[in-house]
């Protein structure tokens, strides 16, 4: 009996028959995600192909740029994810098919996409394909059989490497591992169809992983667990992934699949995976900026950096690393030599670590041209100023750049706190002036605050957002205010750390509590690292307009007045012996702290970790809400990206704004009111939080 091929399988899966082979093509842009309609389409197509006697084999392929990017992450924790058929129903249908089912992989087969391919009898791939199970990056384990089938196919050791690191392999490696059966010569679909027909004609039964069990003794699972980094953002998922692969070596496949599913469901419902998925989308949304760039605008092909200090050298490296020529300009030879030798030293460390070859370093260094003449920036498409943090110095420099630089050049400042509009006013082309706030070390840190001035043109913003991504940064668009997003929030965070010092906490206690919360560094060790003088100068600048009645952190001034400016002077909130970077508790610092506390009228009292964390983190949240209300950040998730990538906020908590949502804004508001009653006006709840709570919103 011949059944009619269904006209349509679903909106997202197409069927055509060629030489007796049914080709099912997933067409669900942008990444052919395995949403409910794709699963339904594949199921119907497979049912038809299995029932139809004329069909000899099935090929599953992807339309567009890839085979399949995996499960539809947006459908997780939604009813659509539970809609039938599930991935496992599709996989069961393939297993019981009486004809070969071949995955034809081009582009990427990731996560659920690779799991679909693993459930097929055979896999062929184009030479450029990449295959991986990156679920751990989202705080998950593969939940569609990946942890059970992959070890059966390529062995436990190789599977662990792919699953626990979440890193994909290319087609050649996949072939060597036995993950794909053949790498396509010529056109993939024709190759896959011929391969499928060959298998259909072959004697013997189709491969079935159900009969296989990977060797348990191939891997020392306890040692793998012990080797995991407990501070990794996805530690919990990595540990669960090791457990799952171990289970694959201990149980029949059917039982292993059930166990894996249980682990997946637990992780997908947990706060860590929620936070990591939130960040996954936040990082992809932050760089988006729709603006029409005039067609004749050239791409940024050359860059000039002014100032070869801490920031300038790192910024020059960031561009040289991305293949762009950079002119690095200093005001005198000694400063230039210092800057260049620091750049060389940084590259040297990379070579020592085996991350770069000496030849590659030479190529990068050759892209950095140094100069003492400001005139040498005249032809650059983008000029980034990274000189002293002083308005008069910057304005004078921008005035000169205005006369020197070619029309259409972007004039950027790396200022960390100063007013971009005032800097722009020193030029006759404020539409070309923008802030590009890199983070230290600029060649390493991925965050870039792109500061839009009042008159910065949309085209200049769009070009900078695109440039940032081209050099591997995550740009976040922010507005002009004291400290923009990151440093403005840091002010409140440090303020609470200082106040708690005055009230009775010790530096190492505050830092330890915040590290236990998950911060990469405690606030006071971080202040010592950054240098206390910059903040001291900022406080002095702000003192003239300090609101009457608002508490002032005198301890921060007293520490600086004692000549303790942080690591660079060997002492700050801690001491640093003989150039060491390791903070040591210091009785002399404690004496200054205690005196400042007494001066502020406090009798020292004990602090718990909970109180320390609450005051530091809610200070971030409250200021973040004001920043949103002021329109300085475009979205709450942008603030999360800034804090995770610029300030070491734990990714598995999703950033301060996401974290506030996990506490519930009503609870946050109640705590802010209590803190206001106990400590004063710095805790007045942000109006946005009050409005959201009144509207019944639990998060930002
Ligand atoms: P730095 O003091 O290490 O370096 C500044 C360099 O600029 C010095 O080498 C100086 O000789 C040079 N310079 C001064 N006037 C110049 C001129 N007219 N032409 C050419 N070179 C000139 O300072 P740093 O830390 O690199 O900071 C630079 C800028 O970056 C500041 O605006 C700062 O606020 C900002 N920034 C600093 C961060 C940090 O962590 N240090 C982080 C982000 C931004």
Boltz pocket constraint, residues with backbone or C-beta under 6 A from the ligand:
constraints:
  - pocket:
      binder: B
      contacts: [[A, 306], [A, 307], [A, 308], [A, 309], [A, 310], [A, 311], [A, 312], [A, 329], [A, 330], [A, 331], [A, 332], [A, 335], [A, 385], [A, 386], [A, 387], [A, 388], [A, 389], [A, 390], [A, 393], [A, 397], [A, 414], [A, 415], [A, 416], [A, 417], [A, 437], [A, 438], [A, 439], [A, 440], [A, 530]]
      max_distance: 6.0
